[in-house]
Amino acid sequence: MRQFPAKRLATGVALAVAAFAAHAEAPYKFSATPGKLPKDVIPLQYAAHLVPNLADNTFLGSESVEIEVLSPTSTIMLNAVNIDIDAATLAGRDIGELKLAPQIDKEQETLSFHLSRPLAPGRYKLALKFRGTINREGRGMFHMQYKAGGVDKKMLATTMEPTDARRMLPTWDEPSFRATFKLTVDVPASFKAYSNTPVEKQEKLEGGLQRIWFGVTPKMPSYLVVLVAGELERLAGKQDGVDIGIVTTEGKLASAAYPLAVTRDVLRYYNNYFGVPYPLAKLDQIAIPGGINGAMENWGGIVYNESALLVDPKTTPDNVRQDTFRVNVHEVAHQWFGNLVTMAWWDNLWLNEGFASWMAAKATDHFHPEWRPFLDGQVNRESVMNQDARKTTHPIQTPVLNESQAASAFDGITYGKGQAFLRMLEAYLGEDQFRKGIRAYIAKHQYSNTTSADLWAALEKASGKPVEKLASDWTTQPGFPVVKVAQVCEGGKRKVTLSQEQFRLDEPAKEQRLWNVPVQVGTVGGKAYYTLLSGASTTVVQGGCDGALVVDPMSVGFFRVQYDQASFAALAAQVPKLPDTTRLKLQADAWGMVMADRMQLDSYLKLVSKYGDEPRLAVWDAILGNLTTLDNLALGEAERPLVRRFIIDLIAPKFAKMGWDEKAGETTEERQLRALMAGTLARAGDPAAIAEGQKRFARYLADPSSVSPSMIGFVLGVAGRYADAATYQAMAARVMQTESTEERNRLGSALAKAQDPALAAHTLQMALSPHLPAQATTWIVPSVAANEHIDQAWAFAVANRDALMKNQDSFGQNRAFGNIVYSSSNPAHADMLETYVKQHFGPEALVDAERVANGIRTRAALKARLWPQLRAALK
């Protein structure tokens, strides 16, 4: 990685963002796509053979790459990192076979060959022999140690996104360089191996090995290549002619039935929605016991941390089952958005991730409307809006200059704001027109790459509306507006004035940004109609003055709504009668107004006091999240008991009606709400809730089945937070013994909650354990920090920096230390973070650190502003 002075990089990025926003993006053109590699040589097909050695965690490789020279050149440049090239030749009709001398640039992560004379346009074969490392962390090819039936086992897997394919194969490792891949691998005879395509042939070798050939893949970017090998089992099914499999380590097939059923259903749904059938012969969903967080959408061979895919029919809680469903439908959506059609460069990553997130919510609502996924989406949107309302935010579509920045692009703006914008756009265009445009986009650009401009063109043609003009506001400039609402009744008609200005939490915006804002205006219980707020203000007229005015009643807009006092009071007066979406948005926007110093805290607390009998889990989740923010701000302050008393008094009446035990006929939502409230009561220090949790934990130790799946998170959370040494040791022993990643994560999360600093120190040491997957160790230190041990966790991380950084994947390299202080409201932590990152990390890491530091300082300012209000409101 080339080093830049921090100030220079920040300035360069700012200028790039400004230039990016100033010019409309062009449709995809290969030659104009950003990237480090020259566009005069392209790969057509890779034929690669790999020989992993799990004894010493190395591998041997060879590959033959059919390339095409598009214009005369004397240099062939591709990507490689941590790979040694033992031999290289180039063959072609007019050149015979040439031996090549490799030149590796470690900082640029490139492999180059310079020829004595230019190559003429045409096709050639590049042959390479090389050696590499099988990593412990999830980068390129990596290994995992795990237990099956009490026996220690070892397996290997890969994860390539965004730029780690070059750690396993020398490749043109940029997304616009699509090619086909044909892999062959030598693995132990006891192993089964999976890749993007089905196994074509297997052959026994000497020394207890076997050779496995896989079929040729479609043309695809290198980051989608996958290889998983180990002592594995597969539960198989069929859907629409596609062979579907759930792959697990031995003994876990009972937990594969649910994801197999989900995969069948969602594949059928997506085939119908997109109008282009899934194009590969098979789709494997592969559960591995570590190595990565979440999942990776490799074409035909999606890899999951097993806790994100497998569902034990007896012990998995409802919320985990729902999470596995959402991850599954997200990753399968990528088989179209991302794999069949790929963003040209990482600045358009949202075309992959925003779309997959949007599609996952849509599919979840189709199959499980009782889960109310769009309400959950509203709650998740709040944290993204808080990030986007600060000066350190970035556009959905943001410049990416190098590999390190590519990894940093995977964040809440790309995923969450991208998803929310698409939901807003779909609602404005209409579901049928939106789907028509998506189908046209997929059909036209399959097996190719795109920019946002290609999508806007398809949607504009399908809908007849000015999509490009509207969409560019939201994707190429950062932030979002607050829509201010004022109304008067004149001559029996209601005149509603809508005005917009940029919404900020940290400091007033220097730019006078405006958006084309599609706004629904209606009345409670009545119809709503769209108007396009395209300037600073507009006025709409309703035929009568009856009914309470409501703006954005379905809460599909990525903007805040600030009502005038009378309009707000009218809505607040009938909270229980409002639709779910309106009820959730009303309190969410009110909290946003408090944070932005546009409303007094007392007004918000009076509003949420009206939600005491609220039936929806998502609404409670949002309210309790906001109140927990107040509680976190109150850490170490004399007013904390007042905050906690307010929380307990708000929850207690509703919880008393629900009771501690499940009732026949209860919905999933009711079970989850009970657990949420119980956990919040215990966290707020309610003695009865703490005692109940500890009593149930004692039963759990004797008989784990005595605690229902819906309450296991509450029980372990209480046990961990208020643990004594004996309780802690009992839980820690189970972390090391369990063969279930789901159980290990649940127990580890509980241990990270321990309030006793001595026990927190033990949890921090787990981050260095060779007996836990590298992926598991990456979240331990931030989790301990987030549970009121920031300084202790920071000191531990500084003392063990090198050991901890070895476990980080490409996404964690720049964020590891920022994640530790992320929850702080102490400005000293912001200064400490920025100083440390400047001293020890590159400039890309500083960009992430500055965003975290800005969040800390914003919370500190919020606390200073709210504390006088808090005392007055709660005393």
N, C-alpha and C positions, 0 to 999 in steps of 0.2 A: 504494500500500500504506500503510495507516494505521500509524503508528509507535507502539510501546508501549515503556515502560521494560523492559529485559531481565528484571529480577527479577520485575516484575509479570506478564509473559507466562509465565515459567516456573511461577510459582505458579498462574496461571489454568489452564494446561494440566494441572498436577498435580491440581487440584480437579476439572477436567473428566474426567480419567481415573478418578478415584475415583468420581465420580457415574455415569460410564458403566458401571463394573463393578458398581455396587451395584444396578442395575435391569435386569431382563430387557428386551430390545429388543422393540418391537412390530412386527407385520407392516407391510409397506409401505403408506403412505397419503400421497398426494401433498401434501396440505395440511400434514402434520406433518413433511415432509422438510426437513432443514437446508438452508441456502443464503442468499445475500444478496438474491436477487431476490424481490419480492412474488409471491404465488401467485394474485393476482386477474386476471392477464392471461396467457394462454398462446398460443404460436405453434402454428399448425396446418400451414401450408405456406409455405416460402420459395421464391420464384422469383428467382434471382439471375443477373446478367450481369456478367462480369468482363472487363476489357481490360488485360492486363499489358503493361508497356513494359520489355523487357529491356535497352534502351539506357540508361535511367536508373534502373532498379530501382524503379519505381513502378507503381501500377495504378489504374485507374478502375473504379468499381463502381456498380451500381444493383440494388435489390431491392424486390420487393413481397411483403410478409408478410401472409398471412391470419391474423388473430388472433381469439381469442375472449375477451371480457370475462366473467369468471365472477361477479363481484359489482361493484356500482357503484364507480367509481374515477375520480379526476381526474388520475392519473399513470400513464404507461406507462414502465416501466424495463426496460432490457435491458443487455447488455454490449457494450463497444467499447473498444479501446485502440490508440493510434497510428493512429487513423482520423479524418479530417476529414469532417464532414457538410456537404455543399453545399446540400442541399434535403431537406425532409421534409414529407409530407402524410399526413393520415388521412382515409379516406372510409368512409361507412356510410349506411345507409338513412335514418336520422333526422338526420344531421349534415351531409350533402352532402360537400364536400371542404374540410378545414381545413388551412391552413399551420401547421406546427409549428416552434417554436424549440428547437433542441437544447441540452441542458445536459450537458456532459461532465465527469465527476469522474475525473481521471487517477489519483488514488490508489486509488479504489474500483473503477476500470475499468468504470464504468457510463455509460450514455447514457440520459437521461431527457427526457420531454416532459410538461409540465404544462399541463392544459387549464383553461379558465375555468369549466367546469361538469362535473360527473361524467358519465362515459359509462354508459349503461344496459347491462345484460348483453346480449350478442349478438355477432355477428361483424362485423369491420371489416377494412379493408385499410390497412396502414402502408406507405408508399412512401418509399424513401430513395435519394439519390444521394450518393456518398462517394468519397474518395481515400485511398490507403494506400501503405505501403512494402513492397517485396519484400526480405526480410531476407537477410543472408548466413548468419546462424546459423539453426539448425533451429527456428524459431518461426513459426507461421502459414504464410504463403506465403514460400518462400525460393528463392534461385537457387544454381546450382552451375556452376562452370567445370571442364571436364574435357577430355581429349584423346581423339580417336577417329581412328585412322589417321594420327597425328602432327599432326592439325589441332586447334586450339583450338575448343571448342564451349561452348555455354551452354544450360541448361535450367532449368525450375522444378518445384518440388514443394511439398507441404504436409505439416505435421505439427501436429496440433491438441491432443493430450492433454498435460496435463489441461485447460488453460484458454487455449488459443491460437487457437481458432476466431475469437474476437473480434478478432483482428489482421487477419483477411481479410474477415469479414462481421460487421456488427452482428447479434448473435444473443442469444437466451436461452441463455447458454453454461454451463448447469448440467445434469448428466446426467438429471435427472427431467423436463426440458422436452423431451419427444420431439416431433418434427415430421417432415414429409417435406421433401425438398430437390429442387429442379429447377435445375440449373446450365446456363448457357450461357457460352462463353468465346471470345474472339477471340485467335488465336495465329498465328504465321507459317505460311505455306502449306506449308513443309517439315516442320512439326511434326505429330506425332500426340499426341492427348490422351486421358487416361484418368481416369475418376472412379468413383463407386460403382456406377453403372449403365451399360449399353451406350450407345453413341452412337446417337441417333435420327436425326440429320440433320447434313449438312455443306454449307456454302455458301461459295463464293469471294467475297472482298471486294477492294476496291481497296487499293493499297499493299502488295501481297504478303501479305495476311492471309487468314484463313479463319475462319468462325464455326462452332462445333461445339455442338450441342444434346445434352444427356444426358437419359436417361429419369428419371422420378420415383423417388426412393428410397422404401423403407419408412419408417415412423415410427422415428426414431432420434435419439439425442442428438447435439448439434452436434460433439462431439469426434471423431466418426467420419467427418466430411466429408473427402473427398480430391480433389485435382486434381494430376495430373502431366502435363507437356507437354514435348516435346523431339523430337529426331531419334531415334526409338525403333523397335525391332523387337519382334515378338511371336511366340513359339512357341505354337501352339494345340493344344488337345485337348478331349475330352469325357468327362464322367463323370456318370452318373445324370441325363442331360439337361441338365447344367450346362456352359456354355462356359468352359473353363479356359485361362488364358494366362499364360506367363512373359514379362514385358516387360523388355527390356534396352536399353542404349544400343547403337549400331551396332557390329557385328562380334563380338558376344559370345553369339550364339545357340547356339554349340556347348556353352556352359556352362549352358544352360537345360534340357537334356534330363533331367538327374537331378532337379532340383526339380519338373519337370512330372510325372514318374513318381511322385514322392513325393506331390504334391498329389492326383493321381488316386486313389492307394491310400488316403490318409488321409481324403479326402472320403467315399469309400465306407464306410470304417470308422466315421466319426463319424455318418453318416446312419443306420447300423445301430445304433450304441451309443445315441444320444440318442433315436431313435424319431421325431424330427421332422426331415424332410429339410431340407437347406440351401435357404433360401427365395428366393435371388436368381437371376437368369437367368445371371449370369456371376461368375467369381471370378478376378480378375487378381492375380498375384504380381509386384510391380514392383520391379526392382533398380535402384537409383540409386547413382551413384559418390561419395556423400558425404552431408553434411547431417544424418544421424542415426546414432546407434549402434544396432545391433540392428535392430528392426523396429517397425512400428505397424500395428495390426490393423483399419484402416479397413474397413468392411463392403463387401465386393465388390471392394476395391482395396487390398490389403495392400502397404505400402511397406517395403522392406528396404534397408539398406546392402548393396550388392551382395556384399560379402564374407560376409554372413550368409545368402545364398541361392544364389549361383551356384557351380557345381562344375566345374572344368576336368578333364575325364576323364584328362588326362595328368599334370597337375602338382599337383592338390589333394591334400594329405595326408589320411590316414584320419581323424585327429582333427577336421580342419576339415570334412570330409564329414559326420561324425557331428554336429558342431555345427550345420551348416546343416539337417540333418534335424530336430534337436530344436527349432530356432527355427521352422522351417516348421510342425511339428505343434502347437507352442504357439500360433502366430498363427492357424492354421486353427481350433483349438479355441475361440478367442475369437469366432468367427463365431456360436457358440451362447452361450458364457459371456462376456458383456460386450456383445455386439451384439444378439442376439435377446432375451436377458434381461440387463438392465443393473442394476448396483448403484444404489441410490437416491441415494447421496451418497458422497463420497470416503472417509468413515470405513469403508465396506464395500468398499473397493477390493480386498480379498483375495478377494471373490466373483468378481472378474475374474481377478486375477493368480495367486492361490493355486490356483484351479481349473484355469486353463490350464496351469500348471506341472505339476500332478498329472496332468492328462489327457495331457499331452505324454509324461510318463514311461510312462504306461500304454500309449499308442500305440507308443512306441519299443520297449517290451518285446514287444508283439504282433508287430511286423514284424522286429525285430532282437534276439531274446533273447540272441544271442551277444555283443552289446555290454554286457550286464549293466547296464542303466540303473538298476536299483534299488540296485545296489552303488554306482554313481556318486552316486546320490541320498544314500546314507549319508555319503559323503565330503563332499558339498556341505553336508549338514545340520550338520556339525561347526562350520563357521564361523558358521552361524546360531545354534547353541546357545551358542557363546562370546559372541556379541553379546547373546543373551537372558539370559545369566547375570550381567548387570551392572545396576547401579541405573539406568542411563540408557536401558534398553530401554523398549519400549512394547507394549501388547497388539496382537494381530493386528488387532483392530478398535479403532481409536484415534480420538479426536476430531480433526476437521479443521475449523478455524475460518475459513480464508481460502485464497486461491489459492496463496500461497507454501507453506503447509502441505500443500496437496494434492500439490504436486510432491515434497515431502519424504516423503510416504507410500509412494513407490515405493522400497522398500528390502528388505533381506534378510528381515526379519520378515514383511512382507506376502507376498512371493513364497515364500521358503524355509520359514518356519514354517507358513504357510498350506498349502503343499503337503504338508509332513510330517504336519500334523495330519489332513488328509484321508486320507492313506494309513493312519494309525493308526485313524481312524474306520471306513474301509472294511473293514479287516481285522477289526475288532471286530464290525461289523454283518453282514459277509458280502458277497461281491461281488455276488451276485444281488439281495439286498435293497437294497444301496446303489444299484445301477443302476436298480432299480425306482423308488426314491425320486427319483433324478435325472431320470428320464424324466417322472415326474409333475410335478416342479418346472418343467421346461422347457415342458411342454405347457400348464400352467396359467398361466404368467407370460410367455409369448412376446409380444414387442412391448410389453413393459412393464418395470417396475423392481421391485426386491425389496430386502429387508433379510435379514440372516442368519436372522431368525425364520421367514421363509417357507421357507427351505431346511430348517431343523430340523423344521418341521411335516411336510414331505413325507417326510423320512427317517424320522421317528418313526412316521408312519402306515405306511410300507412295511415297517419292521423290527419294530415292536412293542416297541422298546427306548426307554428314556428319553433320547433324543438331546439334547433341549434342555438338560436338567440337566447332562449330561456336557459338551456342546460349549461352553456358556457359560463354564465354568471355563477352557477353553483359549483362547477367543477374546476375552474381555473382561478378563482379568487377565494381567499380564505374567509372564514367567519360566516355570519348569518345575521339577519335582521331581527329586530323586535318590531312587531306590528302593533302600533298604538291605535286604540279604538275609542271613538267618541260618538255619541248619538244624541239626536234631538227629535222630538215628535212635532211635526208642523203640518197642519191641515189634515190630520188623520193619517199621515204617512211618516214613516221612520226614515230619517236621513242618517246614514252611517258614514262617518269619515274615517278612512284608514290611512295611516301614514307610517313610513318606515324609516328606521335609522339603524346603524350597526350596533349590535348588542355586545357589550364588553364587560368583563368582570375585573380586569386588572387596572386598566387605565383608559381614558377616553381615546377613541380611535382618531388617528391623524388623518386617515383617508376618509373621504365622503363616499363610501361605497353604497351602491344601490343594487337591488336584485329585481329580476322579473319574478314576482311572487304570486303563484296561484293560490288564492285564498277563497275558502268556502265561507259564506255568510248565511246564517239562518236563525231560527228560533228553537228553543228547547221543545222537543216534541213535534216540530214542524219540519218543512223541507229546507234544504240549504242549496245555494247556487254559487257557482264559481264566478269570481271576478279576477282579472289579472292586474295586480298592483305593479305597474311597470315604471312608475316614477316615484317622487317623494311622497305623494299622497293622491288619493282618489276618493270619490264619494259615491255610494250606492244608495238606492232608495227601495225600501220595502213597502208593500201595499198597505200595511197597517202597523199599528203600534202595539198590538197584543203579543203576549209571550215574551219571555226573557231572551234578549239578544245573545247569540253564541257565535263565535268565530272559530273556524277550524274544528267543528264538532266531532269529526272522526279522528282528529289528532294525526293527520297524515303530513302536516307541514313541518319542515325543519326550520322553525322560527318560534320565537316567544310571542305571546300575546299579552299586551298590557291594556286592560280595560280602564275606562274612566271610573271614578269611584262609584257612581250610581249603577253602572252596568255590572261591575264586580259584585256589589252588594246584592243585586238581584239574583245572580247565579249562586252566590254563597248561601243565600236564604233557602235555597231548595236543593242543597247538595244530595240528600238521599234519593231525590227523584231524577237526578241527571243520568244520562246514559253513561256506561262504564268509561268510554273513551273521554267524554267531556269531564267526568268527575276526576279522572286521573290527570288530565291536562290542566285543569283548574288549579289543583294544588301544586303541580310541578312548576307551572309558570309563576305561581305566587312565590314559591321558594326561590326561583330564579330572580324574581324581583327583589327579594330580600338580599340575596348575594350581590346583586348589582346596585344596592342602595337606592332602589326605586320603591321599596315598601318596608314598613317597620316590621320587626320580628313579631311583635305582639299581634299584628293582623294575621300573620301566617299561623301562629299558634291557636288563635281563635278559630281560624278556618278549619284546621285539622281536628280540632275538638269536636267538630260536627261529623267526623267520620268514624265515631266510636263503634257503630254497628255495621261498618263496611263489610260487604260479603266477598269482595274480590281479593285474591292473594296478591295480584300485581300491584293493586293500589296500596295495600298494606306494606308491601315490599318497598315501594317508593317512599311512603311516609316514614317508615322506620329507618330507611336509609338516610333520609335527611336529618332525622332526630339523632341518629348515631353519629352523623357528622358533628352536630352540636356537642354530643357527649365526648367525642374525640378532641374537639377544640377545648373542652373543659378539663382535660387531663392536667392534674396538678393545681386546679383552681378551686377556691372555696365554694363556687357555685355548682360544682359537678353534682352534688346530691340533689339540688333543685332540678337539674335537667333530668336526672334519673327518676326522680319522683314523678315528673310530668309524664315520662315514657310509661312508667308502671301504671299510673292512674288512667292513662289513655287505653292501655291494653287490657287491664284487669277485668273490666265488666264483660267484654267480648270473650275473653279466655275462660271466664267462669262459666259462661253458657256452654262453651265447647267441652270443657272438662279435660281431664288428663288422658282418658282412654278412648280408643277408637270405638265408633258405634256402627252397628249394621247399617248398610246402605249409604254410608258416607261417600262423598266424591273424593277423587284424588286431590282436588283443590282444597277441600276441607282438611284432609289429613296433613297436607303440606302447610296449611295456615296454622294448624295447631303447633307443628314443629317450629315454625318461624317465630310464633309468639312466645313459646316456651323458651327458646334460645335467647330471645331478646330480653325477656324477663330476667333470666339468669345472668346475662351479661350486664344488666342494669343493677345487679346486686340484690334481687328479690330473694329473701331467705328461703321462702317456701319452694321456689323454683329450683334453687341450688340444692336444697335437701332432697327434692324429688329426683333430680338428676343423679345425685350421688347414690341414692337408694337403688335406683334402677341399674346403675353401673355395677354395684355389688352383686346384683342378680346376674348381670351379664357375664361377669367373670366366672361364675359357677355354671351358667348355661346361656351361651350367646343367643340362642333362639328365644329366650325369655323377653327380649326387647324387639319390638316390631320394627321392620325396615324403615317405616316412616319416622320413627323416633330415635334411630340409632345415631344420627348426626348430633341431635340435641344431647343425648346421654354421654357420648364420647367427648363432645365439646365441653360440657360441664366438668366431666372428670379431668380433662386435660387442663382447663383454665384454673381450677381450684385444687389441683393435685398436690398431695403430699408425696414424700419420697417413695413410699411403698406403692401407691397408685401409679406413679410415674413409671416405676420399674416394671410393673405388670404390663403396662401398655407398650413400653419400649421393647420388651421381650417379644411381644406379638408382632411388632413391626419387623423384626429380624426373622421371625419364624414363618410368617404367612407366605403362601404361594400365590395369593390373590393381590394383584396390583390395586384393585379397588379398595380392598381392606387396608393395605399398607398406606395408601394415600389418605384414607379417612383417619387412621390412627396417627399418622405423621402430622396431619393438620391439627389434630387435637393436642398433640404434644407441643406443637409450636405456640399454642395458646397459653401455656403455663405462665402464671403471673410471678412465681418465685424465680428471682434472677439466677439462683443456683441451678434450678431445673432448666431454665432457658439456656444456660451454658452447656448442659448436656445435649440439648436439642441441636444447638449450633455445631457441636462436634460431629453430629450425624452427617453434616454436609461434607465431611472429609472421609466418610466411610467407604471403603472399597467394596463393601457387601451390598450397597444400594446402587441402583442404576445411576449413571451420570445425570440423566434427566431429572431424577428425583431430588438429587442434591442441589439443583439450581434454585428450587423454590424454598428451600428450608430457611436460609438466612433472611430473605425478605419477609417470610411469614412470621418469624420470631420478631423481627423489627416492627411489623405492623401490629403486633400485640403488645405494645407499650415497652419495647426494649430496643429502641432505635440506636441509642449510643452504644449499648452492649454489642449489638449485632454489627454495627459499623466497626468497632474496635476489633472484633473477631475477623471481619472481612479484610481489613487492612493488614492484620498480622498474618493472614493466610491467603493473600491475594493470588499468588502464583498457583497454588494448589486449587483454589476455587475457579480460576479462569480456565484451567485445563478442562473443566467439565462443561464449559459454556458452548452451546452450538452457535451457528452464525447469527441467530436472532438475539442471543444473550450477550454477545461480545461487547456491544456498546451500552447495554442497559443494566449490567449487573449491579453497579454501585448506585445508580439512580434508583433502582427498585428498592434498595434498602431504606432510603429516606423518603420514599414516595408519599407516605401518609403524614409526614411531619407538617406542623404549622409553626416551626421555629426557624426564623430567618438565619440563624447561625448554621443550621444544617444545610441551607441553600448555599451559603458561602463555602462551607466545608466541602460540599460535593463539587462545586465548580473548580475550586482550587486543586482538589485531588485529581480530578479528571484531566485538567490541564497539565498536570505534572506527569501523569502516568499513562495516558491514553491518547489516541489520535484525535484529529479535529472533528471527525464524524461523531465520535462519542460525546464530544463537547456539545454538539447540537442537541442530542438527547438530554444531556445533563442540564442544559439551560432551560429546556422545557419543564423538567422536573423542578428545578429551582424556582422557576416562575410560578409554578403551582403552589409551592411551599409559601412563597412570599404573598401570593394572593390570599391564601388561607390565613396567614398571619394578619394581613390587613382586615380581612373579614372578621376575625376574632376581635381585633381592637375596636372595630366599629360596632359589633354586636353586643359586646359585654355590658355596656351601660343599659342597652335595651333589654338584655336578658335579665338583669337584676330587677328591672322595673316590671317586666312581664311575669316573672315567676315568683317574686316575693310578694 
